[in-house]
Amino acid sequence: MNDARVSAMTGNGEIPSTAGVRALAELCMQAGVEEIQASDGAWSVRLRLDTSALQTGEACAQVTELAEPEGPYVFLSQWVGVFHRSAEAGMAQYVEEGQSVGESDIVGVIAAMQLQHEVRVDRAGILQRFLVQDGTAVEFGQPLLEIS
């Protein structure tokens, strides 16, 4: 990150995650915090904003759009459990491959510890394909389906 100098000091060799440090640096920049120190047990992180590296008002106002990656959007599991394409065995599936889906449409459920969590997509499009079979155990963050 060009706008912040980060130093991490550890006591037992455990280093804070890079993503966590970056998120903290982003929050500091957005809030205008010039320096912050955080610690938790064996580690501490100190961030100091390099104000000379900040852009001027007009340059900051210019926002460049991020290019969408080529290919379909991959929807990830938000839970750990068993993925099902219908609420109960023998019932109709929520959606079929090739069907249009809207934002927050239910496309399946994930069962865990006798609870069913609805799987709702976070964008509209055409459901290209499921990446897991009905009745498959899934992990948090595992790709479930593709939407174009």
PyMOL commands that place a pseudoatom at each C-alpha (Angstrom):
pseudoatom trace, name=CA, resn=MET, resi=1, chain=A, elem=C, hetatm=0, pos=[0.000, 0.000, 0.000]
pseudoatom trace, name=CA, resn=ASN, resi=2, chain=A, elem=C, hetatm=0, pos=[1.610, 3.307, -1.080]
pseudoatom trace, name=CA, resn=ASP, resi=3, chain=A, elem=C, hetatm=0, pos=[-0.331, 5.582, 1.291]
pseudoatom trace, name=CA, resn=ALA, resi=4, chain=A, elem=C, hetatm=0, pos=[0.672, 3.942, 4.550]
pseudoatom trace, name=CA, resn=ARG, resi=5, chain=A, elem=C, hetatm=0, pos=[3.832, 2.582, 6.091]
pseudoatom trace, name=CA, resn=VAL, resi=6, chain=A, elem=C, hetatm=0, pos=[3.112, -0.589, 8.021]
pseudoatom trace, name=CA, resn=SER, resi=7, chain=A, elem=C, hetatm=0, pos=[5.319, -2.160, 10.636]
pseudoatom trace, name=CA, resn=ALA, resi=8, chain=A, elem=C, hetatm=0, pos=[4.299, -5.342, 12.437]
pseudoatom trace, name=CA, resn=MET, resi=9, chain=A, elem=C, hetatm=0, pos=[6.108, -6.493, 15.548]
pseudoatom trace, name=CA, resn=THR, resi=10, chain=A, elem=C, hetatm=0, pos=[5.455, -9.947, 16.936]
pseudoatom trace, name=CA, resn=GLY, resi=11, chain=A, elem=C, hetatm=0, pos=[6.286, -11.662, 20.162]
pseudoatom trace, name=CA, resn=ASN, resi=12, chain=A, elem=C, hetatm=0, pos=[5.858, -15.333, 19.270]
pseudoatom trace, name=CA, resn=GLY, resi=13, chain=A, elem=C, hetatm=0, pos=[6.243, -15.373, 15.497]
pseudoatom trace, name=CA, resn=GLU, resi=14, chain=A, elem=C, hetatm=0, pos=[2.514, -15.090, 14.689]
pseudoatom trace, name=CA, resn=ILE, resi=15, chain=A, elem=C, hetatm=0, pos=[1.922, -12.321, 12.172]
pseudoatom trace, name=CA, resn=PRO, resi=16, chain=A, elem=C, hetatm=0, pos=[-1.462, -10.592, 11.689]
pseudoatom trace, name=CA, resn=SER, resi=17, chain=A, elem=C, hetatm=0, pos=[-3.094, -11.455, 8.379]
pseudoatom trace, name=CA, resn=THR, resi=18, chain=A, elem=C, hetatm=0, pos=[-2.140, -9.236, 5.467]
pseudoatom trace, name=CA, resn=ALA, resi=19, chain=A, elem=C, hetatm=0, pos=[-5.818, -8.738, 4.626]
pseudoatom trace, name=CA, resn=GLY, resi=20, chain=A, elem=C, hetatm=0, pos=[-6.527, -7.558, 8.162]
pseudoatom trace, name=CA, resn=VAL, resi=21, chain=A, elem=C, hetatm=0, pos=[-3.679, -5.045, 8.108]
pseudoatom trace, name=CA, resn=ARG, resi=22, chain=A, elem=C, hetatm=0, pos=[-4.767, -3.755, 4.698]
pseudoatom trace, name=CA, resn=ALA, resi=23, chain=A, elem=C, hetatm=0, pos=[-8.368, -3.374, 5.885]
pseudoatom trace, name=CA, resn=LEU, resi=24, chain=A, elem=C, hetatm=0, pos=[-7.177, -1.429, 8.930]
pseudoatom trace, name=CA, resn=ALA, resi=25, chain=A, elem=C, hetatm=0, pos=[-5.042, 0.825, 6.703]
pseudoatom trace, name=CA, resn=GLU, resi=26, chain=A, elem=C, hetatm=0, pos=[-8.004, 1.485, 4.377]
pseudoatom trace, name=CA, resn=LEU, resi=27, chain=A, elem=C, hetatm=0, pos=[-10.222, 2.420, 7.340]
pseudoatom trace, name=CA, resn=CYS, resi=28, chain=A, elem=C, hetatm=0, pos=[-7.546, 4.799, 8.631]
pseudoatom trace, name=CA, resn=MET, resi=29, chain=A, elem=C, hetatm=0, pos=[-7.238, 6.493, 5.237]
pseudoatom trace, name=CA, resn=GLN, resi=30, chain=A, elem=C, hetatm=0, pos=[-11.019, 6.848, 4.858]
pseudoatom trace, name=CA, resn=ALA, resi=31, chain=A, elem=C, hetatm=0, pos=[-11.403, 8.266, 8.364]
pseudoatom trace, name=CA, resn=GLY, resi=32, chain=A, elem=C, hetatm=0, pos=[-8.418, 10.595, 8.052]
pseudoatom trace, name=CA, resn=VAL, resi=33, chain=A, elem=C, hetatm=0, pos=[-6.566, 8.949, 10.928]
pseudoatom trace, name=CA, resn=GLU, resi=34, chain=A, elem=C, hetatm=0, pos=[-2.853, 9.705, 10.575]
pseudoatom trace, name=CA, resn=GLU, resi=35, chain=A, elem=C, hetatm=0, pos=[-1.534, 7.108, 13.012]
pseudoatom trace, name=CA, resn=ILE, resi=36, chain=A, elem=C, hetatm=0, pos=[-2.946, 4.114, 14.869]
pseudoatom trace, name=CA, resn=GLN, resi=37, chain=A, elem=C, hetatm=0, pos=[-1.532, 1.258, 16.897]
pseudoatom trace, name=CA, resn=ALA, resi=38, chain=A, elem=C, hetatm=0, pos=[-3.332, -2.009, 17.654]
pseudoatom trace, name=CA, resn=SER, resi=39, chain=A, elem=C, hetatm=0, pos=[-2.232, -5.064, 19.571]
pseudoatom trace, name=CA, resn=ASP, resi=40, chain=A, elem=C, hetatm=0, pos=[-3.642, -8.401, 20.607]
pseudoatom trace, name=CA, resn=GLY, resi=41, chain=A, elem=C, hetatm=0, pos=[-1.589, -10.650, 22.824]
pseudoatom trace, name=CA, resn=ALA, resi=42, chain=A, elem=C, hetatm=0, pos=[1.552, -11.632, 20.961]
pseudoatom trace, name=CA, resn=TRP, resi=43, chain=A, elem=C, hetatm=0, pos=[1.385, -9.090, 18.126]
pseudoatom trace, name=CA, resn=SER, resi=44, chain=A, elem=C, hetatm=0, pos=[0.993, -5.390, 17.547]
pseudoatom trace, name=CA, resn=VAL, resi=45, chain=A, elem=C, hetatm=0, pos=[0.603, -3.286, 14.405]
pseudoatom trace, name=CA, resn=ARG, resi=46, chain=A, elem=C, hetatm=0, pos=[1.339, 0.410, 13.986]
pseudoatom trace, name=CA, resn=LEU, resi=47, chain=A, elem=C, hetatm=0, pos=[0.120, 2.274, 10.914]
pseudoatom trace, name=CA, resn=ARG, resi=48, chain=A, elem=C, hetatm=0, pos=[1.257, 5.778, 10.055]
pseudoatom trace, name=CA, resn=LEU, resi=49, chain=A, elem=C, hetatm=0, pos=[-0.417, 7.557, 7.135]
pseudoatom trace, name=CA, resn=ASP, resi=50, chain=A, elem=C, hetatm=0, pos=[2.069, 9.141, 4.743]
pseudoatom trace, name=CA, resn=THR, resi=51, chain=A, elem=C, hetatm=0, pos=[0.244, 12.425, 4.086]
pseudoatom trace, name=CA, resn=SER, resi=52, chain=A, elem=C, hetatm=0, pos=[2.761, 13.446, 1.418]
pseudoatom trace, name=CA, resn=ALA, resi=53, chain=A, elem=C, hetatm=0, pos=[1.595, 10.507, -0.695]
pseudoatom trace, name=CA, resn=LEU, resi=54, chain=A, elem=C, hetatm=0, pos=[-2.075, 11.551, -0.595]
pseudoatom trace, name=CA, resn=GLN, resi=55, chain=A, elem=C, hetatm=0, pos=[-3.586, 12.977, -3.752]
pseudoatom trace, name=CA, resn=THR, resi=56, chain=A, elem=C, hetatm=0, pos=[-5.087, 16.459, -3.945]
pseudoatom trace, name=CA, resn=GLY, resi=57, chain=A, elem=C, hetatm=0, pos=[-8.856, 17.018, -3.906]
pseudoatom trace, name=CA, resn=GLU, resi=58, chain=A, elem=C, hetatm=0, pos=[-9.436, 16.993, -7.680]
pseudoatom trace, name=CA, resn=ALA, resi=59, chain=A, elem=C, hetatm=0, pos=[-7.357, 13.877, -8.224]
pseudoatom trace, name=CA, resn=CYS, resi=60, chain=A, elem=C, hetatm=0, pos=[-9.199, 12.115, -5.389]
pseudoatom trace, name=CA, resn=ALA, resi=61, chain=A, elem=C, hetatm=0, pos=[-12.540, 13.007, -6.956]
pseudoatom trace, name=CA, resn=GLN, resi=62, chain=A, elem=C, hetatm=0, pos=[-11.680, 11.066, -10.087]
pseudoatom trace, name=CA, resn=VAL, resi=63, chain=A, elem=C, hetatm=0, pos=[-12.793, 7.474, -9.661]
pseudoatom trace, name=CA, resn=THR, resi=64, chain=A, elem=C, hetatm=0, pos=[-11.783, 4.874, -12.167]
pseudoatom trace, name=CA, resn=GLU, resi=65, chain=A, elem=C, hetatm=0, pos=[-14.132, 1.980, -12.628]
pseudoatom trace, name=CA, resn=LEU, resi=66, chain=A, elem=C, hetatm=0, pos=[-12.735, -1.449, -12.017]
pseudoatom trace, name=CA, resn=ALA, resi=67, chain=A, elem=C, hetatm=0, pos=[-13.034, -3.696, -15.006]
pseudoatom trace, name=CA, resn=GLU, resi=68, chain=A, elem=C, hetatm=0, pos=[-15.273, -6.706, -14.479]
pseudoatom trace, name=CA, resn=PRO, resi=69, chain=A, elem=C, hetatm=0, pos=[-13.271, -9.901, -14.820]
pseudoatom trace, name=CA, resn=GLU, resi=70, chain=A, elem=C, hetatm=0, pos=[-14.013, -11.872, -17.936]
pseudoatom trace, name=CA, resn=GLY, resi=71, chain=A, elem=C, hetatm=0, pos=[-16.200, -14.904, -17.553]
pseudoatom trace, name=CA, resn=PRO, resi=72, chain=A, elem=C, hetatm=0, pos=[-19.136, -15.619, -15.292]
pseudoatom trace, name=CA, resn=TYR, resi=73, chain=A, elem=C, hetatm=0, pos=[-19.502, -14.374, -11.720]
pseudoatom trace, name=CA, resn=VAL, resi=74, chain=A, elem=C, hetatm=0, pos=[-18.755, -17.145, -9.217]
pseudoatom trace, name=CA, resn=PHE, resi=75, chain=A, elem=C, hetatm=0, pos=[-21.084, -17.163, -6.204]
pseudoatom trace, name=CA, resn=LEU, resi=76, chain=A, elem=C, hetatm=0, pos=[-19.463, -18.465, -2.988]
pseudoatom trace, name=CA, resn=SER, resi=77, chain=A, elem=C, hetatm=0, pos=[-21.004, -20.330, -0.055]
pseudoatom trace, name=CA, resn=GLN, resi=78, chain=A, elem=C, hetatm=0, pos=[-21.668, -18.282, 3.059]
pseudoatom trace, name=CA, resn=TRP, resi=79, chain=A, elem=C, hetatm=0, pos=[-22.074, -21.362, 5.270]
pseudoatom trace, name=CA, resn=VAL, resi=80, chain=A, elem=C, hetatm=0, pos=[-20.645, -24.778, 6.027]
pseudoatom trace, name=CA, resn=GLY, resi=81, chain=A, elem=C, hetatm=0, pos=[-23.064, -27.661, 5.585]
pseudoatom trace, name=CA, resn=VAL, resi=82, chain=A, elem=C, hetatm=0, pos=[-24.802, -29.749, 2.937]
pseudoatom trace, name=CA, resn=PHE, resi=83, chain=A, elem=C, hetatm=0, pos=[-26.024, -27.948, -0.206]
pseudoatom trace, name=CA, resn=HIS, resi=84, chain=A, elem=C, hetatm=0, pos=[-29.493, -28.820, -1.551]
pseudoatom trace, name=CA, resn=ARG, resi=85, chain=A, elem=C, hetatm=0, pos=[-31.178, -27.405, -4.645]
pseudoatom trace, name=CA, resn=SER, resi=86, chain=A, elem=C, hetatm=0, pos=[-34.666, -27.798, -3.097]
pseudoatom trace, name=CA, resn=ALA, resi=87, chain=A, elem=C, hetatm=0, pos=[-36.090, -27.285, 0.392]
pseudoatom trace, name=CA, resn=GLU, resi=88, chain=A, elem=C, hetatm=0, pos=[-36.934, -30.986, 0.828]
pseudoatom trace, name=CA, resn=ALA, resi=89, chain=A, elem=C, hetatm=0, pos=[-36.279, -34.226, -1.016]
pseudoatom trace, name=CA, resn=GLY, resi=90, chain=A, elem=C, hetatm=0, pos=[-38.810, -34.770, -3.807]
pseudoatom trace, name=CA, resn=MET, resi=91, chain=A, elem=C, hetatm=0, pos=[-39.760, -31.087, -4.080]
pseudoatom trace, name=CA, resn=ALA, resi=92, chain=A, elem=C, hetatm=0, pos=[-39.104, -28.960, -7.162]
pseudoatom trace, name=CA, resn=GLN, resi=93, chain=A, elem=C, hetatm=0, pos=[-35.689, -27.324, -7.321]
pseudoatom trace, name=CA, resn=TYR, resi=94, chain=A, elem=C, hetatm=0, pos=[-35.562, -23.597, -6.658]
pseudoatom trace, name=CA, resn=VAL, resi=95, chain=A, elem=C, hetatm=0, pos=[-33.916, -22.854, -10.012]
pseudoatom trace, name=CA, resn=GLU, resi=96, chain=A, elem=C, hetatm=0, pos=[-32.557, -24.729, -12.996]
pseudoatom trace, name=CA, resn=GLU, resi=97, chain=A, elem=C, hetatm=0, pos=[-29.346, -24.098, -14.911]
pseudoatom trace, name=CA, resn=GLY, resi=98, chain=A, elem=C, hetatm=0, pos=[-29.961, -21.584, -17.707]
pseudoatom trace, name=CA, resn=GLN, resi=99, chain=A, elem=C, hetatm=0, pos=[-32.768, -19.883, -15.773]
pseudoatom trace, name=CA, resn=SER, resi=100, chain=A, elem=C, hetatm=0, pos=[-32.788, -16.146, -15.074]
pseudoatom trace, name=CA, resn=VAL, resi=101, chain=A, elem=C, hetatm=0, pos=[-32.268, -15.176, -11.418]
pseudoatom trace, name=CA, resn=GLY, resi=102, chain=A, elem=C, hetatm=0, pos=[-32.784, -11.857, -9.675]
pseudoatom trace, name=CA, resn=GLU, resi=103, chain=A, elem=C, hetatm=0, pos=[-30.779, -10.331, -6.879]
pseudoatom trace, name=CA, resn=SER, resi=104, chain=A, elem=C, hetatm=0, pos=[-31.624, -12.102, -3.579]
pseudoatom trace, name=CA, resn=ASP, resi=105, chain=A, elem=C, hetatm=0, pos=[-33.463, -14.983, -5.298]
pseudoatom trace, name=CA, resn=ILE, resi=106, chain=A, elem=C, hetatm=0, pos=[-33.214, -18.287, -3.436]
pseudoatom trace, name=CA, resn=VAL, resi=107, chain=A, elem=C, hetatm=0, pos=[-31.211, -20.852, -5.420]
pseudoatom trace, name=CA, resn=GLY, resi=108, chain=A, elem=C, hetatm=0, pos=[-30.812, -23.514, -2.742]
pseudoatom trace, name=CA, resn=VAL, resi=109, chain=A, elem=C, hetatm=0, pos=[-30.358, -24.230, 0.942]
pseudoatom trace, name=CA, resn=ILE, resi=110, chain=A, elem=C, hetatm=0, pos=[-27.430, -25.301, 3.078]
pseudoatom trace, name=CA, resn=ALA, resi=111, chain=A, elem=C, hetatm=0, pos=[-28.354, -27.623, 5.918]
pseudoatom trace, name=CA, resn=ALA, resi=112, chain=A, elem=C, hetatm=0, pos=[-26.217, -27.602, 9.043]
pseudoatom trace, name=CA, resn=MET, resi=113, chain=A, elem=C, hetatm=0, pos=[-27.060, -28.917, 12.511]
pseudoatom trace, name=CA, resn=GLN, resi=114, chain=A, elem=C, hetatm=0, pos=[-30.758, -29.371, 11.654]
pseudoatom trace, name=CA, resn=LEU, resi=115, chain=A, elem=C, hetatm=0, pos=[-31.027, -25.782, 10.371]
pseudoatom trace, name=CA, resn=GLN, resi=116, chain=A, elem=C, hetatm=0, pos=[-31.557, -24.747, 6.768]
pseudoatom trace, name=CA, resn=HIS, resi=117, chain=A, elem=C, hetatm=0, pos=[-29.929, -21.544, 5.565]
pseudoatom trace, name=CA, resn=GLU, resi=118, chain=A, elem=C, hetatm=0, pos=[-31.367, -20.082, 2.359]
pseudoatom trace, name=CA, resn=VAL, resi=119, chain=A, elem=C, hetatm=0, pos=[-28.789, -19.493, -0.366]
pseudoatom trace, name=CA, resn=ARG, resi=120, chain=A, elem=C, hetatm=0, pos=[-29.683, -16.154, -1.976]
pseudoatom trace, name=CA, resn=VAL, resi=121, chain=A, elem=C, hetatm=0, pos=[-27.676, -14.811, -4.904]
pseudoatom trace, name=CA, resn=ASP, resi=122, chain=A, elem=C, hetatm=0, pos=[-26.275, -11.304, -4.632]
pseudoatom trace, name=CA, resn=ARG, resi=123, chain=A, elem=C, hetatm=0, pos=[-26.736, -10.296, -8.269]
pseudoatom trace, name=CA, resn=ALA, resi=124, chain=A, elem=C, hetatm=0, pos=[-29.107, -10.790, -11.164]
pseudoatom trace, name=CA, resn=GLY, resi=125, chain=A, elem=C, hetatm=0, pos=[-28.258, -12.748, -14.274]
pseudoatom trace, name=CA, resn=ILE, resi=126, chain=A, elem=C, hetatm=0, pos=[-28.488, -16.169, -15.879]
pseudoatom trace, name=CA, resn=LEU, resi=127, chain=A, elem=C, hetatm=0, pos=[-27.541, -19.123, -13.698]
pseudoatom trace, name=CA, resn=GLN, resi=128, chain=A, elem=C, hetatm=0, pos=[-24.987, -20.785, -15.960]
pseudoatom trace, name=CA, resn=ARG, resi=129, chain=A, elem=C, hetatm=0, pos=[-24.245, -23.863, -13.878]
pseudoatom trace, name=CA, resn=PHE, resi=130, chain=A, elem=C, hetatm=0, pos=[-24.030, -25.288, -10.390]
pseudoatom trace, name=CA, resn=LEU, resi=131, chain=A, elem=C, hetatm=0, pos=[-20.480, -26.089, -9.319]
pseudoatom trace, name=CA, resn=VAL, resi=132, chain=A, elem=C, hetatm=0, pos=[-21.573, -28.569, -6.629]
pseudoatom trace, name=CA, resn=GLN, resi=133, chain=A, elem=C, hetatm=0, pos=[-23.999, -31.469, -6.826]
pseudoatom trace, name=CA, resn=ASP, resi=134, chain=A, elem=C, hetatm=0, pos=[-27.218, -31.623, -4.825]
pseudoatom trace, name=CA, resn=GLY, resi=135, chain=A, elem=C, hetatm=0, pos=[-26.490, -33.197, -1.429]
pseudoatom trace, name=CA, resn=THR, resi=136, chain=A, elem=C, hetatm=0, pos=[-22.789, -32.261, -1.436]
pseudoatom trace, name=CA, resn=ALA, resi=137, chain=A, elem=C, hetatm=0, pos=[-21.004, -31.047, 1.703]
pseudoatom trace, name=CA, resn=VAL, resi=138, chain=A, elem=C, hetatm=0, pos=[-19.686, -27.500, 1.180]
pseudoatom trace, name=CA, resn=GLU, resi=139, chain=A, elem=C, hetatm=0, pos=[-17.275, -25.239, 3.045]
pseudoatom trace, name=CA, resn=PHE, resi=140, chain=A, elem=C, hetatm=0, pos=[-17.442, -21.507, 3.710]
pseudoatom trace, name=CA, resn=GLY, resi=141, chain=A, elem=C, hetatm=0, pos=[-16.145, -19.646, 0.649]
pseudoatom trace, name=CA, resn=GLN, resi=142, chain=A, elem=C, hetatm=0, pos=[-16.492, -22.648, -1.667]
pseudoatom trace, name=CA, resn=PRO, resi=143, chain=A, elem=C, hetatm=0, pos=[-17.753, -21.800, -5.186]
pseudoatom trace, name=CA, resn=LEU, resi=144, chain=A, elem=C, hetatm=0, pos=[-21.394, -22.904, -5.551]
pseudoatom trace, name=CA, resn=LEU, resi=145, chain=A, elem=C, hetatm=0, pos=[-22.554, -21.606, -8.922]
pseudoatom trace, name=CA, resn=GLU, resi=146, chain=A, elem=C, hetatm=0, pos=[-21.805, -19.321, -11.862]
pseudoatom trace, name=CA, resn=ILE, resi=147, chain=A, elem=C, hetatm=0, pos=[-23.961, -16.394, -12.981]
pseudoatom trace, name=CA, resn=SER, resi=148, chain=A, elem=C, hetatm=0, pos=[-23.486, -14.447, -16.201]
for i in range(1, 148): cmd.bond("trace and resi %d" % i, "trace and resi %d" % (i + 1))
show_as sticks, trace
zoom trace
